[in-house]
Amino acid sequence: MTIESSRAVWVDYLRSFITLLVVGHHAALAYPTFAFFDPTHYIYSTAPVVDNERWVIMDRLIGFNDVFFMPLMFFISGLFVYRGLRRKGVKWYLKDRFVRLGIPFLVAELLIIPLAYLPSYYLSTQSTDLRVFIEDYVFWQQWPVGPPWFIWQLLAFDSITALVFWLFPSFLSAIGTTLIRYSQTPFRFGLTIYISTAIALIPLSLWVGQFTWVGQWGPFDFQLNRLVFYLLFFWIGVALGSTDWQPHLFKQGRLFSVHWAVWVVLSLGAYWLVIAVSTTEESWVKQGQITATEGYFLYDLAFVSSCLASMAACLSVFRQAVLKSSVVWTNLSGNAYGIYILHYPFVTGLQFILLGSPLPVPVKFLIVFSGALGLSWGIVSLFRRSAAVAQIV
């Protein structure tokens, strides 16, 4: 089946690729040089399991992923919203969203994510008392949300968007039309997106902190400084999804007529800039040449550049590379949502098993990544043989 005759196959495959990045990101979190474990309050640790073996390459993998993979996930999720609202209407669209997002979120938070933190509890207490673990997990650790934070936040964004659509039916489509018009001049389009992204991220980050999570909402935690940032990309997706956006952004399959290799090089260069600015601004702040706020401002400007360049690279690669459907990628695409929901306990469990092992970090990482991916993929495939489950995940 060619890409032209299928339902945005390349977009589905790109979304599946981001799921792989999510699993890899979590698999790497046990091994960066900045990792730490707080045995008195493990929710404050950088990850549920932290290994004594570290590797700076894990820092780079985690940092590179962090600049773009969740904004890209929100953007892709937004692409399908407008037509869903038009086709189903607000009431039935929201009902579908509550089934597809609300039910998996509840199952994950009640059954799956607590299993991911069992190793943390054991490492903190050396106890296997499940009753005490549940009490500690809910009340002392404030019910960690884990990866499903994305699911409930996506449901919230869907609900807000449905309300906007109901009150102002042409608002988001008007934004989409404007973006398409701007795309006639790529520099104007890119500058508009850059300025909008910077405004969505930087003021709030400077106000509340660069990595600030709201931690008192239990399983409804979210990263406060990126709330508007993520909503912006979701709405950009919704707006573009209201139009026939692909022919305008892609000329002969190339994003703004630029080959995917160029976008990849630009994304790597932009991330190098993030690293360089981070190192330089820290030095300047210590020397008193700039204030901490000015340093964070420079870092955020570079962060936005890296985010957009990496998103452009991913979009370009998959648009150019996916010319026909693939059995493996199609299978992954069908199971990606379930993998996202299910993978975390396998990640932390394998990381826990490998604690103290003499294996080098790259080998540990590959074992955790491939093991968590394979186990969650296999189990989800089995569950999705049920028609009822397949309709949800």
Legacy VTK file of the C-alpha trace (Angstrom):
# vtk DataFile Version 3.0
C-alpha trace
ASCII
DATASET POLYDATA
POINTS 393 float
0.000 0.000 0.000
1.535 3.334 -0.964
1.590 6.302 1.352
-0.634 8.279 -0.973
-3.479 5.792 -0.718
-3.338 5.169 3.010
-4.395 7.040 6.148
-1.306 9.093 6.954
0.732 5.926 7.453
3.883 7.922 8.026
2.247 9.890 10.839
1.131 6.682 12.550
4.627 5.258 12.217
6.160 8.445 13.584
3.870 8.253 16.606
5.039 4.670 17.106
8.647 5.817 16.869
8.040 8.319 19.653
6.754 5.448 21.796
10.109 3.732 21.230
11.825 6.936 22.343
9.676 6.979 25.488
10.694 3.425 26.397
14.338 4.242 25.636
14.139 7.439 27.681
12.859 5.606 30.735
15.355 2.777 30.242
18.195 5.335 30.261
17.069 7.183 33.409
18.802 4.720 35.732
22.246 5.469 34.259
22.959 9.205 33.652
25.680 10.977 35.622
23.144 13.330 37.213
20.940 10.545 38.626
20.286 10.323 42.360
18.040 8.252 44.621
16.373 9.672 47.726
15.702 6.733 50.080
13.604 8.811 52.497
11.228 10.096 49.825
11.836 8.162 46.632
9.375 10.233 44.595
11.988 13.008 44.678
14.554 10.757 42.984
15.426 11.294 39.334
14.044 7.813 38.561
12.403 4.933 40.474
15.631 2.902 40.187
19.109 4.440 40.028
22.164 2.326 39.254
25.640 2.995 40.656
27.028 2.618 37.136
26.763 5.821 35.087
27.525 6.867 31.509
27.562 10.402 30.154
26.067 9.204 26.845
22.868 8.535 28.785
22.863 12.226 29.749
22.920 13.152 26.074
20.236 10.648 25.093
17.920 11.828 27.859
18.611 15.495 27.150
18.100 15.151 23.407
14.814 13.299 23.861
13.593 15.806 26.413
13.741 18.784 24.076
11.273 17.440 21.537
9.612 14.054 21.972
6.657 15.101 24.132
5.905 18.315 22.176
5.935 16.167 19.041
3.598 13.639 20.668
1.124 16.400 21.569
1.392 17.856 18.067
0.638 14.513 16.406
-2.237 13.853 18.819
-3.719 17.208 17.879
-3.695 16.467 14.145
-6.697 14.148 14.425
-8.846 16.214 16.796
-10.614 18.700 14.525
-11.943 16.161 12.067
-13.015 13.957 14.962
-15.019 16.831 16.393
-16.560 17.585 13.013
-17.441 13.951 12.361
-18.738 12.935 15.812
-19.844 16.200 17.363
-18.643 17.457 20.743
-20.709 15.093 22.899
-19.742 11.853 21.186
-16.169 12.966 20.645
-15.707 13.560 24.380
-17.400 10.272 25.200
-14.948 8.496 22.922
-12.015 10.363 24.508
-13.101 9.417 28.012
-13.214 5.763 26.955
-9.906 5.822 25.024
-8.014 7.950 27.540
-9.893 7.943 30.831
-10.245 4.182 31.270
-6.595 3.368 30.434
-5.464 6.160 32.757
-7.476 4.753 35.669
-6.240 1.202 35.028
-2.655 2.413 34.776
-2.778 4.482 37.958
-4.571 1.839 40.025
-2.739 -1.286 38.841
0.248 -0.700 36.563
2.206 2.308 37.825
2.248 1.134 41.488
4.084 -1.986 40.271
6.729 0.253 38.708
7.472 1.815 42.091
7.674 -1.426 44.086
11.462 -1.569 43.484
11.758 2.003 44.830
9.889 1.059 47.984
12.068 -2.011 48.513
15.292 -0.060 47.932
14.112 2.536 50.467
12.818 0.205 53.187
14.022 -3.348 52.415
10.396 -4.284 53.113
8.024 -6.435 51.074
4.879 -5.532 53.065
2.371 -4.626 50.334
-0.124 -3.064 52.740
2.479 -0.647 54.064
3.702 -0.015 50.512
0.230 1.045 49.331
-0.220 3.336 52.327
3.222 4.870 51.781
2.666 5.128 48.017
-0.640 6.967 48.246
-0.078 9.218 51.265
3.659 9.728 51.800
4.821 9.529 48.179
1.693 11.436 47.043
0.641 8.803 44.471
3.263 9.188 41.682
1.669 9.614 38.264
4.423 8.080 36.121
4.226 8.142 32.302
0.384 8.294 32.210
0.638 12.009 33.024
0.546 12.419 29.251
-2.768 10.568 28.993
-4.695 12.639 31.519
-3.180 15.868 30.216
-4.138 14.910 26.668
-7.685 14.246 27.888
-7.726 17.686 29.512
-6.486 19.312 26.296
-9.105 17.398 24.300
-11.821 18.639 26.645
-10.646 22.261 26.478
-10.440 22.064 22.701
-13.928 20.579 22.440
-15.245 23.467 24.539
-13.482 26.002 22.306
-14.885 24.241 19.220
-18.391 24.335 20.685
-18.191 28.039 21.607
-16.175 29.246 18.601
-16.491 26.641 15.811
-14.241 28.455 13.335
-11.495 29.593 15.740
-9.017 26.724 15.336
-9.681 26.283 11.626
-8.979 29.998 11.170
-5.609 29.516 12.872
-4.953 26.569 10.575
-5.779 28.632 7.507
-3.435 31.374 8.734
-0.610 28.888 9.292
-1.095 27.471 5.805
-0.941 30.977 4.377
2.247 31.659 6.348
3.737 28.407 5.049
3.956 30.007 1.606
6.949 31.843 3.096
8.874 29.258 5.179
10.904 31.879 7.067
7.728 33.657 8.147
6.147 30.361 9.181
9.221 29.277 11.138
9.616 32.640 12.858
5.945 32.632 13.862
6.226 29.155 15.360
9.512 30.013 17.111
8.171 33.202 18.697
4.938 31.481 19.744
6.874 28.591 21.285
9.254 30.908 23.108
6.341 32.886 24.557
4.594 29.665 25.620
7.667 28.282 27.391
10.068 30.954 28.592
8.046 33.361 30.806
6.443 30.531 32.784
9.758 28.657 33.103
11.505 31.777 34.412
8.653 32.357 36.852
8.121 28.881 38.349
11.404 27.131 37.482
12.769 25.116 34.582
11.639 21.629 35.670
8.788 22.364 38.053
6.142 19.701 38.559
2.918 20.215 40.475
3.339 17.474 43.049
0.286 17.784 45.276
-2.306 16.481 42.826
-1.492 12.788 43.226
-1.940 10.936 39.926
-2.845 14.236 38.247
0.651 15.736 38.507
1.932 17.754 35.571
5.014 19.773 34.605
3.863 23.306 35.357
6.428 25.247 33.339
5.575 23.273 30.179
1.782 23.320 30.456
1.220 26.130 27.941
4.135 24.864 25.851
2.464 21.476 25.359
-0.962 23.016 24.798
0.500 25.216 22.058
1.835 22.246 20.102
-1.417 20.378 20.602
-3.359 23.335 19.193
-0.922 23.748 16.304
-1.686 20.128 15.476
-5.431 20.715 15.812
-5.250 23.827 13.632
-3.185 22.190 10.882
-5.361 19.075 11.105
-8.360 21.208 10.127
-6.681 21.828 6.749
-5.120 19.790 3.983
-1.763 20.618 5.528
0.626 18.080 3.987
0.825 19.470 0.412
1.517 22.943 1.804
4.316 21.982 4.211
5.841 19.214 2.097
7.005 19.759 -1.458
7.754 16.414 -3.165
7.789 14.862 0.307
10.328 17.352 1.653
9.529 19.695 4.518
9.698 23.169 2.952
11.624 21.530 0.073
14.555 20.712 2.393
15.970 17.165 2.378
15.567 15.170 5.586
19.359 14.860 6.015
19.653 18.631 6.282
16.995 18.721 8.994
18.806 15.951 10.895
22.089 17.872 10.770
20.293 21.028 11.910
18.677 19.151 14.802
22.032 17.784 15.979
23.609 21.218 15.654
20.757 22.815 17.596
21.129 20.292 20.407
24.885 20.936 20.489
23.958 24.603 20.928
21.782 23.664 23.931
24.746 21.862 25.525
27.122 24.726 24.730
24.773 27.396 26.082
24.080 25.341 29.216
27.798 24.981 29.955
28.609 28.593 29.118
25.751 30.191 31.028
26.608 28.167 34.140
30.169 29.453 33.927
29.038 33.035 33.364
26.599 32.875 36.287
29.339 31.567 38.607
31.652 34.372 37.457
28.940 36.961 38.026
28.871 38.049 34.375
25.133 37.395 34.080
22.338 36.642 36.498
20.796 33.176 36.842
17.608 34.468 35.199
19.564 35.736 32.189
21.343 32.394 31.971
18.092 30.451 31.989
16.693 32.817 29.350
19.610 32.071 27.000
19.213 28.342 27.674
15.499 28.444 26.897
16.091 30.258 23.608
18.462 27.466 22.562
16.013 24.854 23.891
13.231 26.176 21.646
15.546 26.068 18.603
16.522 22.482 19.374
12.901 21.465 19.953
11.691 22.812 16.622
14.684 21.532 14.639
14.304 18.013 16.045
10.563 17.995 15.411
11.187 19.127 11.827
13.794 16.382 11.402
11.422 13.654 12.615
8.558 14.875 10.448
10.823 15.119 7.421
12.487 11.723 7.868
9.226 9.831 8.213
7.457 11.748 5.455
10.277 10.963 3.022
11.174 7.472 4.197
7.719 5.889 4.613
6.636 5.240 1.057
4.623 2.103 1.763
3.272 0.227 4.754
5.403 -2.254 6.704
4.133 -5.299 8.582
6.392 -4.669 11.592
5.725 -0.941 11.789
1.996 -1.476 11.307
1.974 -3.980 14.155
3.964 -1.598 16.343
1.607 1.233 15.441
-1.429 -0.816 16.493
0.162 -1.698 19.835
2.059 1.531 20.580
-0.583 3.013 22.890
-0.707 -0.156 24.951
3.096 -0.298 25.072
3.150 3.263 26.403
0.722 2.305 29.173
2.345 -0.997 30.121
6.119 -0.619 29.719
7.094 1.201 32.928
6.975 -1.701 35.437
9.108 -3.779 33.080
11.627 -0.941 32.816
12.021 -0.474 36.562
11.863 -4.216 37.254
14.699 -4.974 34.841
16.726 -2.026 36.129
16.272 -3.393 39.655
17.339 -6.899 38.635
20.496 -5.511 37.005
21.554 -3.480 40.057
25.007 -4.625 41.121
25.590 -6.491 37.883
29.129 -6.048 36.455
27.674 -5.518 32.975
28.617 -2.186 31.350
25.940 0.495 31.116
25.341 0.128 27.346
24.554 -3.576 27.820
22.278 -2.878 30.789
20.471 -0.211 28.821
19.934 -2.510 25.839
18.641 -5.301 28.098
16.199 -2.959 29.831
15.050 -1.312 26.605
14.611 -4.490 24.557
13.180 -6.458 27.482
10.607 -3.800 28.434
9.650 -3.230 24.806
9.362 -6.912 23.967
7.413 -7.863 27.095
4.952 -4.964 26.891
4.526 -5.409 23.128
3.816 -9.124 23.500
1.348 -8.718 26.360
-0.505 -5.876 24.654
-0.757 -7.942 21.467
-2.368 -10.764 23.439
-4.828 -8.459 25.219
-5.787 -6.748 21.964
-7.081 -10.042 20.599
-10.160 -9.113 22.615
-12.320 -6.799 20.524
-13.335 -4.842 23.625
-9.707 -4.173 24.596
-8.723 -3.353 21.031
-11.373 -0.629 20.909
-9.714 1.079 23.888
-5.984 0.495 23.345
LINES 1 394
393 0 1 2 3 4 5 6 7 8 9 10 11 12 13 14 15 16 17 18 19 20 21 22 23 24 25 26 27 28 29 30 31 32 33 34 35 36 37 38 39 40 41 42 43 44 45 46 47 48 49 50 51 52 53 54 55 56 57 58 59 60 61 62 63 64 65 66 67 68 69 70 71 72 73 74 75 76 77 78 79 80 81 82 83 84 85 86 87 88 89 90 91 92 93 94 95 96 97 98 99 100 101 102 103 104 105 106 107 108 109 110 111 112 113 114 115 116 117 118 119 120 121 122 123 124 125 126 127 128 129 130 131 132 133 134 135 136 137 138 139 140 141 142 143 144 145 146 147 148 149 150 151 152 153 154 155 156 157 158 159 160 161 162 163 164 165 166 167 168 169 170 171 172 173 174 175 176 177 178 179 180 181 182 183 184 185 186 187 188 189 190 191 192 193 194 195 196 197 198 199 200 201 202 203 204 205 206 207 208 209 210 211 212 213 214 215 216 217 218 219 220 221 222 223 224 225 226 227 228 229 230 231 232 233 234 235 236 237 238 239 240 241 242 243 244 245 246 247 248 249 250 251 252 253 254 255 256 257 258 259 260 261 262 263 264 265 266 267 268 269 270 271 272 273 274 275 276 277 278 279 280 281 282 283 284 285 286 287 288 289 290 291 292 293 294 295 296 297 298 299 300 301 302 303 304 305 306 307 308 309 310 311 312 313 314 315 316 317 318 319 320 321 322 323 324 325 326 327 328 329 330 331 332 333 334 335 336 337 338 339 340 341 342 343 344 345 346 347 348 349 350 351 352 353 354 355 356 357 358 359 360 361 362 363 364 365 366 367 368 369 370 371 372 373 374 375 376 377 378 379 380 381 382 383 384 385 386 387 388 389 390 391 392
